[in-house]
């Protein structure tokens, strides 16, 4: 990937947006929120008049910078489109109204795990799930908004299409109060044996999507044992939690 050209000092706060969309075209449904978050940070705490003036000057600086030939394909053209669609005054008012609203609680997944498991959370990314690494296994757990039965059917279809000739089995599972389906896929990826597992579960507080795969070099890629992680599933629950400030 070619190195991004430096931004003028006035526009450097937009650099995270450029990094995020350096490899893919920004689309309205995925790019608007991260852009607005940066714009809000830019004018947060300012009066309406100050915010309008700052955004107006930023718009002029961005328009001038993007007019240079070397910036013709820069993803910040998306931001310029936003500036062209609304006036600085309207944009300042929208940012104030949008970010003054109370944030809805996250669907926060909780579970008890082995003490030596390495767990990551992504609260600032508004993700209430977990990423767990344990003894060569990688487990991703997240709250599920879709209908569980529809999700199971979709996952079976995706796995079958992704790995033609693979064996995809669906098993009914129960872990205490937690019930659902276990989808096991066995086959080959790039001429190597493969086993992957996906769970669609209903736990106290909500539905959960969980996947487990082998990532360790010392672990058998098809005969690894998920039972010790499954023993933790009875502790799964979904609780509302106020997200951390961005």
QUIDAVEN-V854624 format. One record per pair of residues at least 12 apart in sequence whose C-alpha atoms are under 6 Angstrom apart, sorted by the first residue. I is the first residue (numbers start at 1). J is the second residue. Records with the same first field share a line. If there is no record, write none. Layout:
I->J, J
//
This chain:
40->95
51->92
52->88, 89, 92
55->88
56->88
105->240, 241, 242
106->128, 240, 241, 243
107->128, 239, 240
108->128, 238, 239, 240, 241
109->128, 129, 237, 238
110->236, 237
111->235, 236
112->235
117->133, 134
118->132, 133
119->131, 132
124->244, 246
129->141, 142
136->214, 215, 216
137->213, 214, 215
138->212, 213
139->211, 212
140->210, 211
141->209, 210
142->208, 209
143->207, 208
144->207, 208, 209
166->186, 187
167->185, 186
168->184, 185
169->183, 184
170->182, 183
175->234
176->234
178->202, 203, 234
179->201, 202
180->200, 201, 202
181->199, 200
182->198, 199
183->197, 198
184->196, 197
194->221, 222
195->222
196->213
197->211, 212
198->210, 211
203->237
204->237
205->237, 238, 239
206->238
//
